[in-house]
Amino acid sequence: MPTVPLSVVIITFNEEANIARCLEAVRSIADDVVVVDSFSTDRTVAICEELGARVVQHAFEGYVQQKNFATAQAHYDHVLQLDADEVLTEELRQSILAAKNNWQGAGYTLARLTNYCGSWVRHGGWYPDRKLRLYDRRRGQWEGLLLHERYEMQPGQVIGALQGDALHYSYYSIAQHVSQLNRFTSIAADELWLRNKRRVTWFHLLLKPWWKFVHGYFLRLGFLDGFAGLSIALISAVGVFLKFAKLKTRSAAAE
């Protein structure tokens, strides 16, 4: 099979702190770069245009809808989807080039190594965090409800695994993590409501947060990541409580 041309697609909103680093890392592997922006108010669009990316404006309707729309804007059927806060390592770039030169199956997963407040996190369930991001768009689509979107292939498709990491620059401060947690727990509560999972008990409010901490910090060795591991485990446990607390208050209001 001849070398396949590759489109890189990225969705953005106010990503001026991250987007240049992401775009510069795909120069050697991309034949087309398209950024779908949801009307950023910072310099995101200007930076993308300066670095040669096509920019398409599209109102944000949800992660699944936005990523399917972005995939449809690609010039080519073979697509690498990245988030603006992700950066390809040299090893991963070489692995992608090898896949382009000898494409097998329907798509490939990649590993993500997360930087949390300046520390690289390798435990607590945060690594390798494999995601299906390199795919033939004719063989699948983005699916999910409000949160935890994923690329789903048609039945029977073969999925490979890329070597190397995508460096994920997640949170620059504890305050940013807490702010994002508040937003995501509201979305997660909405998703449970839409799925008609509306019953909240003391098990959800007390035991599930406790188990989240124990699982991440002890069983998944989060303590090996030092302060970052402790922060992630504790804030994640609080997130479980907030998700169910928000759902409980919504259910009470509806009665």
Beta strands, then each sheet from edge to edge (+ up, - down):
strand 1: 6-12
strand 2: 32-37
strand 3: 54-57
strand 4: 78-83
strand 5: 86-88
strand 6: 107-116
strand 7: 119-121
strand 8: 131-136
strand 9: 140-143
strand 10: 150-153
strand 11: 159-171
sheet 1: 3+ 2+ 1+ 4+ 8- 6+ 7-
sheet 2: 3+ 2+ 1+ 4+ 8- 6+ 11+ 5-
sheet 3: 9+ 10-
end
